[in-house]
Amino acid sequence: MSYPQNQSTVKGDLDQGSPIIQTGEISLNTVTREVKRGNQEIVLTSKEYAILEYFMRNPKAILTRQMIENHIWNLSLIRIKFINYISDACETSLT
């Protein structure tokens, strides 16, 4: 099986149905979830993979922390505040 070697256009590869997203030396296979830099495989956790994929699918976008959190963790601002409240309450009860 041969994958396109186009390193300059992520969108072009995705439009052609290729499972490979490539930016510079980094390639990400969206089917096998393998990440490589050149020929060296990079082992990532599922969240690390999701963040890298999000970055690679949006190479020209300025991604804010909130955008990343919403995409990766799918958390609304209310949920984040609630999690912070619970965390603070637990910390307070320990002291």
N, C-alpha and C positions, 0 to 999 in steps of 0.2 A: 504494500500500500504506500502510496506517495502522497505527501501533504504539500500544499502550496508553500513556497519559500518567500512569499511577499512579507517583508519586514516593515514596510512603511505604512501599510494601510490595514488596520484592524477590521474596519467595516467591510472592506472588500472581501476578506476571507469569510466573514460571517455571512455575507450575502450569498456567497457561493455554496454555503452549507458545510463548510469545513469545520470540524470540531476543534481546530487549532487556532488559538489567538496568540499572535507573536508580536512582541515589542522589543526591538533590539535583540539582545541575546536571550531574553526570557521567552519561553514558549509554555503555553498552558493548554492542555487537552481537556476540553469540557466533557468528554465522554468518559475517559479513564481517570480524570482528575489528577493527572500527572503534571508536575511542573518541572521544567528543566532550564538550566542556564547553560547554553551550549549543549554539550553531551552529558553534563552532570545533573543528576536528578536532585531536586530539592524536596525534602519532606516537610509538609506543612500540616498543621491541625486543620480541622474543618472550617473554623472561623478564619484562620489565616488565609486559607485557600479562597474563601468567600470574599474577603477584603481584597486580595490580589486580583481576583477575577473582576470585581467591581471597578477597581482602578484601571485594569486593562481594557475593559469594555467602554470606559469613559476617559480616553487618553488626553483629551483637550479640555475636559471640564475641571472647574475648581470645585472640589468636593469638600463640603463643610463637615465638621464632626457630626452634626445633627443628621445630615444626609446619609452619612455612613451608618450611623446608629439605626436610622429608620430602615435602611435597606438591609443591613446585615442582621440586626436583632429585631427589626420590625417593632420597635418600641415607640410609643407616642410619648409626648412630653409629660402627660399625666402619669403614665406608668413609670417613667424615670423619676419623677418627683416622689411617687409612692415608694419606689425601691429605695431612694435616698432617705425617706422618712423612716422606713423600717430599719435600714442600716443604722441611722442615727439613734433610734430607739434602742436597738440592741447594744450599741456601744455605751449608751448612757446607763443601761441596766447593769453593765459589767463593772462600772466604776462606783 
